[in-house]
Amino acid sequence: MYVLFWLVGGTFILLATIRDIQRHRTDTVSIFPWWAWFKVTRENNPPLYWTCIAAQFFMVAACLVFAFWTPFGD
């Protein structure tokens, strides 16, 4: 029912993640709420940078699962 919604959302997150990897910069919006949102660079804080990148890839995977998973056989 919401397959297109999840696929478009996952594609958007994937493209943003690829752009973040190319720029060596991301932000913490994927792992922290809005009040702890700040920019992270790969050079300044590598563990936090890779945690954010991993969280974004996890969200892409979750979007794919939600797009094709039908728990009640809809």
Secondary structure in CASP SS format (residue, H / E / C, confidence):
PFRMAT SS
TARGET T0000
AUTHOR 0000-0000-0000
METHOD secondary structure of the structure
MODEL  1
M C 1.00
Y C 1.00
V H 1.00
L H 1.00
F H 1.00
W H 1.00
L H 1.00
V H 1.00
G H 1.00
G H 1.00
T H 1.00
F H 1.00
I H 1.00
L H 1.00
L H 1.00
A H 1.00
T H 1.00
I H 1.00
R H 1.00
D H 1.00
I H 1.00
Q H 1.00
R H 1.00
H C 1.00
R E 1.00
T E 1.00
D E 1.00
T H 1.00
V H 1.00
S H 1.00
I C 1.00
F C 1.00
P C 1.00
W H 1.00
W H 1.00
A H 1.00
W C 1.00
F C 1.00
K E 1.00
V E 1.00
T E 1.00
R C 1.00
E C 1.00
N C 1.00
N C 1.00
P H 1.00
P H 1.00
L H 1.00
Y H 1.00
W H 1.00
T H 1.00
C H 1.00
I H 1.00
A H 1.00
A H 1.00
Q H 1.00
F H 1.00
F H 1.00
M H 1.00
V H 1.00
A H 1.00
A H 1.00
C H 1.00
L H 1.00
V H 1.00
F H 1.00
A H 1.00
F H 1.00
W C 1.00
T C 1.00
P C 1.00
F C 1.00
G C 1.00
D C 1.00
END
